[in-house]
Amino acid sequence: MYQALYRKWRPATFDDVCGQEHITEILKYETAENRISHAYLFCGPRGTGKTSCAKILAKAINCLSPENGNPCGKCAACRAIESESATDVLEMDAASNNGVDNVRALREEAVFTPASVRKRVYIIDEVHMLSASAFNALLKILEEPPEHLMFILATTELQKVPATILSRCQRHSFRRIDTPDIAEYLEYIAKQENFKLSHEAAELIARLADGGVRDALSLLDQCSASATIDLEAVYSAMGLVGNRRTAQLMSSILDHDTDKTLRDFNSKDPATLLTELSGLLRDTLMTHVAPKGARSLISGGYDDTTLGELSGRMTTEEIICAMETVQKYTASMRESTSPKTTAELCLVSLCDNTMGESIA
């Protein structure tokens, strides 16, 4: 049975986790030195390794033969936790189990000593979804936890977790992973899976993943139907061929070629066109005003060369003016009886030399 890449390549040890060394080194040290806290809070963007680290930590503290803070992956405890058959290591999704009764049931079970492992571990994902009464019920056991008990909480929205909970947890902040690190990891996975993945395609997928390894692996999975995964294959699989046409359209606008601009627009949905133009102008602005940090700020739908060329042809004021024009017509489109006419007026306005001495 086929297994999705993000599941197949889920990290088994702290050393396997991509791009979170500032966290995994601490967890390895604490595990090796037996200096484990009773409660951890992992926060950060989706797909950056929070739940994976929670499961690795659960294995590491219960492993019968740990290796420098990492779980061995071979002992009975590791195998049981990995296969999710260990009754003393439980994962709860707070998004669907967010009531006080769910936490009370958990609290009643927690007092019992573990049957097959050293520590009973509760992994609560999306913990910010718990209700106020559920948080209060959880707080009571966090205040005076039994020696055999550990909680690992994970959230993408730290600001929604009460301060009383935060103060009783060891907090670790997961960061978005840099594009080059994700691209390198994708190339390693592709080699293991016998995919023909070009370096440029790996970088594009990494940019589109927006700092999340899980999303990157899902995108690679989506592209793997192609015999050779190059830029064209990624653009096609991701539906980004339209983005390239939007960039060409923007180039015609900068040439003030109204005739070509309107002809190129003819095959596009009006609302989609304005949305894509707005996104392209936003990425161009980020490239223009923050060239060093643009890689982490842009959406990833456009390559560096395209954005660099557009950025070089416009001033900051001209980009902002164009963005405001697109936003104005996008807002008016909601009440327009002819969205196509509204989009055409927007394009004519962008091409018109009267928008300053030209957008050029």
C-alpha positions as a Markdown table, in Angstrom:
| # | Residue | x | y | z |
|---|---|---|---|---|
| 1 | Met | 0.0 | 0.0 | 0.0 |
| 2 | Tyr | 1.4 | 3.4 | -1.0 |
| 3 | Gln | 2.4 | 5.7 | 1.8 |
| 4 | Ala | 2.5 | 9.5 | 1.4 |
| 5 | Leu | 6.1 | 10.9 | 1.5 |
| 6 | Tyr | 5.5 | 13.0 | 4.5 |
| 7 | Arg | 4.4 | 9.9 | 6.5 |
| 8 | Lys | 7.1 | 7.7 | 5.0 |
| 9 | Trp | 9.9 | 10.1 | 5.8 |
| 10 | Arg | 8.6 | 11.3 | 9.2 |
| 11 | Pro | 11.7 | 11.8 | 11.5 |
| 12 | Ala | 12.4 | 8.8 | 13.7 |
| 13 | Thr | 15.1 | 10.6 | 15.8 |
| 14 | Phe | 16.0 | 14.1 | 16.8 |
| 15 | Asp | 18.9 | 14.0 | 14.3 |
| 16 | Asp | 16.4 | 13.4 | 11.5 |
| 17 | Val | 14.4 | 16.6 | 12.1 |
| 18 | Cys | 15.1 | 19.2 | 9.5 |
| 19 | Gly | 16.1 | 22.7 | 10.4 |
| 20 | Gln | 15.2 | 22.8 | 14.2 |
| 21 | Glu | 18.6 | 22.1 | 15.7 |
| 22 | His | 18.1 | 24.9 | 18.3 |
| 23 | Ile | 15.4 | 22.7 | 19.8 |
| 24 | Thr | 16.5 | 19.1 | 19.1 |
| 25 | Glu | 19.9 | 19.6 | 20.6 |
| 26 | Ile | 18.3 | 20.8 | 23.9 |
| 27 | Leu | 15.8 | 17.8 | 23.9 |
| 28 | Lys | 18.6 | 15.4 | 23.2 |
| 29 | Tyr | 20.7 | 16.8 | 26.1 |
| 30 | Glu | 17.8 | 16.7 | 28.5 |
| 31 | Thr | 16.9 | 13.1 | 27.6 |
| 32 | Ala | 20.5 | 11.9 | 27.8 |
| 33 | Glu | 20.9 | 13.6 | 31.2 |
| 34 | Asn | 17.5 | 12.6 | 32.5 |
| 35 | Arg | 16.5 | 16.2 | 33.1 |
| 36 | Ile | 13.0 | 15.9 | 31.6 |
| 37 | Ser | 10.3 | 18.5 | 32.4 |
| 38 | His | 6.8 | 17.3 | 33.3 |
| 39 | Ala | 5.3 | 19.6 | 30.5 |
| 40 | Tyr | 6.5 | 20.9 | 27.2 |
| 41 | Leu | 4.8 | 23.4 | 24.8 |
| 42 | Phe | 5.8 | 23.2 | 21.2 |
| 43 | Cys | 4.7 | 26.3 | 19.2 |
| 44 | Gly | 5.2 | 27.4 | 15.6 |
| 45 | Pro | 3.9 | 27.2 | 12.0 |
| 46 | Arg | 2.3 | 24.1 | 10.7 |
| 47 | Gly | 4.4 | 21.4 | 9.2 |
| 48 | Thr | 7.7 | 22.4 | 11.0 |
| 49 | Gly | 8.1 | 19.3 | 13.2 |
| 50 | Lys | 6.2 | 19.9 | 16.4 |
| 51 | Thr | 4.2 | 16.7 | 16.5 |
| 52 | Ser | 7.1 | 14.7 | 15.1 |
| 53 | Cys | 9.4 | 16.0 | 17.9 |
| 54 | Ala | 6.7 | 15.2 | 20.4 |
| 55 | Lys | 6.6 | 11.6 | 19.3 |
| 56 | Ile | 10.3 | 11.3 | 19.2 |
| 57 | Leu | 10.5 | 12.8 | 22.8 |
| 58 | Ala | 7.9 | 10.3 | 24.0 |
| 59 | Lys | 10.0 | 7.4 | 22.5 |
| 60 | Ala | 13.3 | 8.8 | 23.8 |
| 61 | Ile | 12.2 | 9.0 | 27.5 |
| 62 | Asn | 10.8 | 5.5 | 27.4 |
| 63 | Cys | 13.5 | 3.9 | 25.2 |
| 64 | Leu | 15.2 | 0.9 | 26.8 |
| 65 | Ser | 18.5 | 1.6 | 24.9 |
| 66 | Pro | 18.7 | 5.3 | 24.2 |
| 67 | Glu | 21.6 | 6.5 | 22.0 |
| 68 | Asn | 22.9 | 10.0 | 22.9 |
| 69 | Gly | 19.4 | 11.2 | 23.7 |
| 70 | Asn | 17.9 | 9.7 | 20.6 |
| 71 | Pro | 15.5 | 6.7 | 20.8 |
| 72 | Cys | 17.0 | 3.5 | 19.4 |
| 73 | Gly | 13.8 | 2.7 | 17.4 |
| 74 | Lys | 14.4 | -1.1 | 18.0 |
| 75 | Cys | 13.3 | -1.9 | 21.6 |
| 76 | Ala | 9.8 | -3.0 | 22.5 |
| 77 | Ala | 8.9 | 0.5 | 23.9 |
| 78 | Cys | 10.1 | 2.3 | 20.7 |
| 79 | Arg | 8.3 | -0.1 | 18.4 |
| 80 | Ala | 5.0 | 0.1 | 20.4 |
| 81 | Ile | 5.0 | 3.9 | 20.4 |
| 82 | Glu | 5.9 | 4.1 | 16.7 |
| 83 | Ser | 3.1 | 1.7 | 15.8 |
| 84 | Glu | 0.7 | 3.7 | 18.1 |
| 85 | Ser | -0.1 | 0.5 | 20.1 |
| 86 | Ala | 1.4 | 1.8 | 23.4 |
| 87 | Thr | -1.6 | 2.4 | 25.6 |
| 88 | Asp | 0.5 | 4.8 | 27.9 |
| 89 | Val | 1.4 | 7.2 | 25.1 |
| 90 | Leu | -1.7 | 8.9 | 23.8 |
| 91 | Glu | -2.2 | 11.6 | 21.2 |
| 92 | Met | -5.3 | 13.8 | 21.5 |
| 93 | Asp | -6.5 | 16.3 | 18.9 |
| 94 | Ala | -7.8 | 19.3 | 20.9 |
| 95 | Ala | -9.6 | 20.6 | 17.8 |
| 96 | Ser | -12.2 | 17.7 | 18.0 |
| 97 | Asn | -11.8 | 16.9 | 21.8 |
| 98 | Asn | -11.9 | 20.4 | 23.3 |
| 99 | Gly | -14.5 | 20.0 | 26.0 |
| 100 | Val | -14.0 | 19.9 | 29.8 |
| 101 | Asp | -15.3 | 16.3 | 29.9 |
| 102 | Asn | -12.5 | 15.2 | 27.5 |
| 103 | Val | -9.8 | 16.7 | 29.8 |
| 104 | Arg | -11.5 | 15.4 | 32.9 |
| 105 | Ala | -11.5 | 11.8 | 31.4 |
| 106 | Leu | -7.8 | 12.3 | 30.6 |
| 107 | Arg | -7.1 | 13.5 | 34.1 |
| 108 | Glu | -8.8 | 10.5 | 35.7 |
| 109 | Glu | -6.7 | 8.1 | 33.5 |
| 110 | Ala | -3.5 | 10.0 | 34.1 |
| 111 | Val | -3.2 | 9.1 | 37.8 |
| 112 | Phe | -2.6 | 5.4 | 37.0 |
| 113 | Thr | 1.0 | 4.3 | 36.6 |
| 114 | Pro | 2.0 | 3.2 | 33.1 |
| 115 | Ala | 1.6 | -0.4 | 32.4 |
| 116 | Ser | 4.3 | -1.0 | 29.8 |
| 117 | Val | 6.6 | 2.0 | 29.6 |
| 118 | Arg | 8.5 | 4.3 | 32.1 |
| 119 | Lys | 6.4 | 7.4 | 31.6 |
| 120 | Arg | 2.8 | 8.0 | 30.6 |
| 121 | Val | 2.8 | 10.7 | 27.9 |
| 122 | Tyr | -0.1 | 12.8 | 26.6 |
| 123 | Ile | 0.5 | 14.6 | 23.4 |
| 124 | Ile | -2.2 | 17.3 | 22.9 |
| 125 | Asp | -2.2 | 18.8 | 19.4 |
| 126 | Glu | -3.7 | 22.2 | 18.6 |
| 127 | Val | -4.0 | 22.8 | 22.3 |
| 128 | His | -5.2 | 26.4 | 21.8 |
| 129 | Met | -8.6 | 24.9 | 20.7 |
| 130 | Leu | -9.4 | 23.8 | 24.2 |
| 131 | Ser | -12.3 | 25.6 | 25.9 |
| 132 | Ala | -11.7 | 27.8 | 28.9 |
| 133 | Ser | -13.1 | 25.2 | 31.3 |
| 134 | Ala | -11.0 | 22.5 | 29.6 |
| 135 | Phe | -7.9 | 24.6 | 30.2 |
| 136 | Asn | -8.8 | 25.0 | 33.8 |
| 137 | Ala | -9.2 | 21.2 | 34.2 |
| 138 | Leu | -5.8 | 20.7 | 32.5 |
| 139 | Leu | -4.2 | 23.4 | 34.8 |
| 140 | Lys | -5.1 | 21.4 | 37.9 |
| 141 | Ile | -3.0 | 18.4 | 36.8 |
| 142 | Leu | -0.2 | 20.5 | 35.5 |
| 143 | Glu | 0.1 | 22.2 | 38.9 |
| 144 | Glu | 0.9 | 18.9 | 40.7 |
| 145 | Pro | 1.6 | 16.2 | 38.1 |
| 146 | Pro | 2.4 | 12.6 | 39.2 |
| 147 | Glu | 6.0 | 11.6 | 38.8 |
| 148 | His | 5.1 | 9.2 | 36.0 |
| 149 | Leu | 3.3 | 11.7 | 33.9 |
| 150 | Met | 4.4 | 14.0 | 31.0 |
| 151 | Phe | 2.4 | 16.4 | 28.8 |
| 152 | Ile | 3.5 | 17.6 | 25.4 |
| 153 | Leu | 1.3 | 20.4 | 24.1 |
| 154 | Ala | 1.5 | 21.6 | 20.5 |
| 155 | Thr | 0.0 | 24.8 | 19.0 |
| 156 | Thr | 0.1 | 27.0 | 15.9 |
| 157 | Glu | -1.5 | 29.9 | 17.9 |
| 158 | Leu | 0.5 | 30.6 | 21.0 |
| 159 | Gln | -1.4 | 33.8 | 21.9 |
| 160 | Lys | -4.6 | 31.7 | 22.5 |
| 161 | Val | -2.9 | 29.6 | 25.3 |
| 162 | Pro | -3.6 | 31.0 | 28.8 |
| 163 | Ala | -0.6 | 32.4 | 30.7 |
| 164 | Thr | -1.3 | 30.0 | 33.5 |
| 165 | Ile | -0.6 | 27.1 | 31.2 |
| 166 | Leu | 2.4 | 28.7 | 29.5 |
| 167 | Ser | 4.1 | 29.3 | 32.9 |
| 168 | Arg | 4.0 | 25.6 | 33.7 |
| 169 | Cys | 5.6 | 24.4 | 30.5 |
| 170 | Gln | 9.0 | 24.4 | 29.0 |
| 171 | Arg | 8.4 | 26.3 | 25.8 |
| 172 | His | 10.1 | 25.7 | 22.4 |
| 173 | Ser | 9.4 | 27.8 | 19.4 |
| 174 | Phe | 9.7 | 26.1 | 16.0 |
| 175 | Arg | 10.6 | 28.3 | 13.1 |
| 176 | Arg | 9.9 | 28.3 | 9.4 |
| 177 | Ile | 12.7 | 26.4 | 7.8 |
| 178 | Asp | 14.9 | 28.2 | 5.3 |
| 179 | Thr | 14.3 | 27.5 | 1.6 |
| 180 | Pro | 17.9 | 26.2 | 0.9 |
| 181 | Asp | 17.6 | 23.7 | 3.8 |
| 182 | Ile | 14.2 | 22.4 | 2.5 |
| 183 | Ala | 15.6 | 22.2 | -1.0 |
| 184 | Glu | 18.6 | 20.2 | 0.1 |
| 185 | Tyr | 16.3 | 17.8 | 2.1 |
| 186 | Leu | 14.0 | 17.4 | -0.9 |
| 187 | Glu | 17.0 | 16.5 | -3.1 |
| 188 | Tyr | 18.0 | 13.9 | -0.6 |
| 189 | Ile | 14.5 | 12.4 | -0.4 |
| 190 | Ala | 14.3 | 12.4 | -4.2 |
| 191 | Lys | 17.6 | 10.5 | -4.5 |
| 192 | Gln | 16.3 | 7.9 | -2.1 |
| 193 | Glu | 13.0 | 7.6 | -4.0 |
| 194 | Asn | 14.8 | 7.5 | -7.4 |
| 195 | Phe | 13.0 | 10.7 | -8.5 |
| 196 | Lys | 14.8 | 12.8 | -11.2 |
| 197 | Leu | 14.5 | 16.2 | -9.4 |
| 198 | Ser | 16.3 | 19.2 | -10.7 |
| 199 | His | 17.9 | 21.7 | -8.3 |
| 200 | Glu | 15.7 | 24.5 | -9.6 |
| 201 | Ala | 12.6 | 22.5 | -9.1 |
| 202 | Ala | 13.6 | 21.6 | -5.6 |
| 203 | Glu | 14.1 | 25.3 | -4.8 |
| 204 | Leu | 10.7 | 26.2 | -6.3 |
| 205 | Ile | 8.9 | 23.5 | -4.2 |
| 206 | Ala | 10.8 | 24.7 | -1.2 |
| 207 | Arg | 9.6 | 28.3 | -1.7 |
| 208 | Leu | 6.0 | 27.2 | -2.3 |
| 209 | Ala | 6.2 | 25.2 | 1.0 |
| 210 | Asp | 6.6 | 28.5 | 2.9 |
| 211 | Gly | 8.9 | 27.0 | 5.5 |
| 212 | Gly | 7.1 | 23.7 | 6.2 |
| 213 | Val | 8.8 | 20.4 | 5.4 |
| 214 | Arg | 5.5 | 18.5 | 5.5 |
| 215 | Asp | 4.0 | 20.8 | 2.8 |
| 216 | Ala | 7.2 | 20.4 | 0.8 |
| 217 | Leu | 7.0 | 16.6 | 0.8 |
| 218 | Ser | 3.3 | 16.8 | -0.1 |
| 219 | Leu | 4.2 | 19.0 | -3.1 |
| 220 | Leu | 7.0 | 16.7 | -4.1 |
| 221 | Asp | 4.6 | 13.8 | -3.9 |
| 222 | Gln | 2.2 | 15.7 | -6.2 |
| 223 | Cys | 4.9 | 16.3 | -8.7 |
| 224 | Ser | 6.3 | 12.8 | -8.7 |
| 225 | Ala | 4.0 | 11.6 | -11.5 |
| 226 | Ser | 6.4 | 13.3 | -13.9 |
| 227 | Ala | 9.3 | 11.2 | -15.2 |
| 228 | Thr | 11.6 | 14.3 | -14.7 |
| 229 | Ile | 10.6 | 16.8 | -12.0 |
| 230 | Asp | 11.8 | 20.1 | -13.5 |
| 231 | Leu | 10.5 | 23.6 | -13.3 |
| 232 | Glu | 7.8 | 23.0 | -16.0 |
| 233 | Ala | 6.6 | 19.9 | -14.2 |
| 234 | Val | 6.3 | 21.8 | -10.9 |
| 235 | Tyr | 4.5 | 24.7 | -12.6 |
| 236 | Ser | 2.1 | 22.3 | -14.3 |
| 237 | Ala | 1.4 | 20.1 | -11.2 |
| 238 | Met | 0.9 | 23.2 | -8.9 |
| 239 | Gly | -1.3 | 25.0 | -11.4 |
| 240 | Leu | 1.3 | 27.8 | -11.6 |
| 241 | Val | 1.3 | 28.1 | -15.4 |
| 242 | Gly | -1.1 | 30.9 | -14.9 |
| 243 | Asn | 1.4 | 32.7 | -12.7 |
| 244 | Arg | 3.9 | 32.8 | -15.5 |
| 245 | Arg | 1.3 | 34.3 | -17.8 |
| 246 | Thr | 0.5 | 36.9 | -15.2 |
| 247 | Ala | 4.2 | 37.8 | -15.0 |
| 248 | Gln | 4.2 | 38.2 | -18.8 |
| 249 | Leu | 1.0 | 40.3 | -18.6 |
| 250 | Met | 2.8 | 42.6 | -16.0 |
| 251 | Ser | 5.7 | 42.9 | -18.4 |
| 252 | Ser | 3.3 | 44.1 | -21.1 |
| 253 | Ile | 1.8 | 46.6 | -18.7 |
| 254 | Leu | 5.3 | 48.0 | -18.0 |
| 255 | Asp | 5.8 | 48.3 | -21.7 |
| 256 | His | 2.6 | 50.3 | -21.8 |
| 257 | Asp | 1.4 | 47.9 | -24.5 |
| 258 | Thr | -2.4 | 48.2 | -23.9 |
| 259 | Asp | -3.3 | 46.2 | -27.0 |
| 260 | Lys | -1.2 | 43.2 | -26.1 |
| 261 | Thr | -2.2 | 43.4 | -22.4 |
| 262 | Leu | -5.9 | 43.3 | -23.2 |
| 263 | Arg | -5.4 | 40.4 | -25.7 |
| 264 | Asp | -3.4 | 38.4 | -23.2 |
| 265 | Phe | -6.1 | 39.0 | -20.6 |
| 266 | Asn | -8.9 | 37.7 | -22.8 |
| 267 | Ser | -8.4 | 34.1 | -21.6 |
| 268 | Lys | -8.4 | 34.8 | -17.9 |
| 269 | Asp | -11.1 | 34.9 | -15.3 |
| 270 | Pro | -11.4 | 38.6 | -14.2 |
| 271 | Ala | -11.4 | 38.0 | -10.5 |
| 272 | Thr | -8.5 | 35.5 | -10.7 |
| 273 | Leu | -6.5 | 38.0 | -12.8 |
| 274 | Leu | -6.8 | 40.8 | -10.3 |
| 275 | Thr | -6.0 | 38.4 | -7.4 |
| 276 | Glu | -2.9 | 37.1 | -9.2 |
| 277 | Leu | -1.8 | 40.7 | -10.2 |
| 278 | Ser | -2.1 | 41.8 | -6.6 |
| 279 | Gly | 0.0 | 38.8 | -5.4 |
| 280 | Leu | 2.7 | 39.4 | -8.0 |
| 281 | Leu | 2.9 | 43.1 | -7.2 |
| 282 | Arg | 3.2 | 42.2 | -3.5 |
| 283 | Asp | 6.1 | 39.8 | -4.2 |
| 284 | Thr | 7.7 | 42.5 | -6.4 |
| 285 | Leu | 7.4 | 45.0 | -3.6 |
| 286 | Met | 9.1 | 42.7 | -1.1 |
| 287 | Thr | 11.9 | 42.0 | -3.6 |
| 288 | His | 12.3 | 45.7 | -4.1 |
| 289 | Val | 12.3 | 47.0 | -0.5 |
| 290 | Ala | 13.9 | 43.9 | 1.2 |
| 291 | Pro | 16.1 | 42.2 | -1.3 |
| 292 | Lys | 18.1 | 40.3 | 1.3 |
| 293 | Gly | 15.1 | 38.9 | 3.1 |
| 294 | Ala | 12.8 | 38.6 | 0.2 |
| 295 | Arg | 13.3 | 34.9 | -0.1 |
| 296 | Ser | 11.5 | 34.4 | 3.2 |
| 297 | Leu | 8.9 | 37.0 | 2.5 |
| 298 | Ile | 7.6 | 36.2 | -1.0 |
| 299 | Ser | 4.8 | 33.7 | -1.7 |
| 300 | Gly | 7.0 | 31.4 | -3.8 |
| 301 | Gly | 4.8 | 31.4 | -6.9 |
| 302 | Tyr | 7.4 | 33.4 | -8.9 |
| 303 | Asp | 11.0 | 32.8 | -9.5 |
| 304 | Asp | 13.7 | 35.2 | -8.3 |
| 305 | Thr | 14.7 | 36.2 | -11.9 |
| 306 | Thr | 11.1 | 37.2 | -12.8 |
| 307 | Leu | 10.7 | 39.2 | -9.6 |
| 308 | Gly | 14.1 | 40.8 | -10.0 |
| 309 | Glu | 13.4 | 42.0 | -13.5 |
| 310 | Leu | 10.0 | 43.5 | -12.5 |
| 311 | Ser | 11.4 | 45.1 | -9.4 |
| 312 | Gly | 14.2 | 46.7 | -11.5 |
| 313 | Arg | 11.7 | 48.4 | -13.8 |
| 314 | Met | 9.6 | 50.0 | -11.0 |
| 315 | Thr | 10.2 | 52.4 | -8.1 |
| 316 | Thr | 8.7 | 51.7 | -4.7 |
| 317 | Glu | 6.1 | 54.4 | -5.2 |
| 318 | Glu | 5.1 | 53.0 | -8.6 |
| 319 | Ile | 4.6 | 49.5 | -7.2 |
| 320 | Ile | 2.5 | 50.8 | -4.4 |
| 321 | Cys | 0.5 | 52.9 | -6.8 |
| 322 | Ala | -0.1 | 49.9 | -9.0 |
| 323 | Met | -1.2 | 47.8 | -6.0 |
| 324 | Glu | -3.6 | 50.5 | -4.9 |
| 325 | Thr | -5.1 | 50.6 | -8.4 |
| 326 | Val | -5.6 | 46.8 | -8.5 |
| 327 | Gln | -7.1 | 46.8 | -5.0 |
| 328 | Lys | -9.5 | 49.6 | -6.0 |
| 329 | Tyr | -10.8 | 47.7 | -9.0 |
| 330 | Thr | -10.9 | 44.5 | -7.0 |
| 331 | Ala | -13.2 | 46.2 | -4.5 |
| 332 | Ser | -15.5 | 47.7 | -7.2 |
| 333 | Met | -15.7 | 44.3 | -9.0 |
| 334 | Arg | -17.9 | 43.0 | -6.1 |
| 335 | Glu | -20.7 | 45.4 | -7.1 |
| 336 | Ser | -20.0 | 45.4 | -10.9 |
| 337 | Thr | -22.5 | 43.9 | -13.3 |
| 338 | Ser | -19.6 | 43.2 | -15.7 |
| 339 | Pro | -16.5 | 41.9 | -14.0 |
| 340 | Lys | -14.7 | 41.6 | -17.3 |
| 341 | Thr | -15.2 | 45.3 | -18.0 |
| 342 | Thr | -13.9 | 46.2 | -14.5 |
| 343 | Ala | -10.8 | 44.1 | -15.1 |
| 344 | Glu | -10.2 | 45.7 | -18.5 |
| 345 | Leu | -10.5 | 49.2 | -17.0 |
| 346 | Cys | -8.0 | 48.2 | -14.4 |
| 347 | Leu | -5.5 | 47.0 | -17.1 |
| 348 | Val | -6.0 | 50.2 | -19.1 |
| 349 | Ser | -5.4 | 52.3 | -16.0 |
| 350 | Leu | -2.2 | 50.4 | -15.2 |
| 351 | Cys | -1.0 | 50.8 | -18.8 |
| 352 | Asp | -1.9 | 54.4 | -19.0 |
| 353 | Asn | 1.0 | 56.8 | -18.9 |
| 354 | Thr | -0.9 | 59.2 | -16.8 |
| 355 | Met | -0.1 | 57.1 | -13.7 |
| 356 | Gly | 2.9 | 59.2 | -13.0 |
| 357 | Glu | 5.6 | 59.5 | -15.6 |
| 358 | Ser | 4.8 | 55.8 | -16.4 |
| 359 | Ile | 5.3 | 52.6 | -14.5 |
| 360 | Ala | 8.6 | 51.8 | -16.2 |
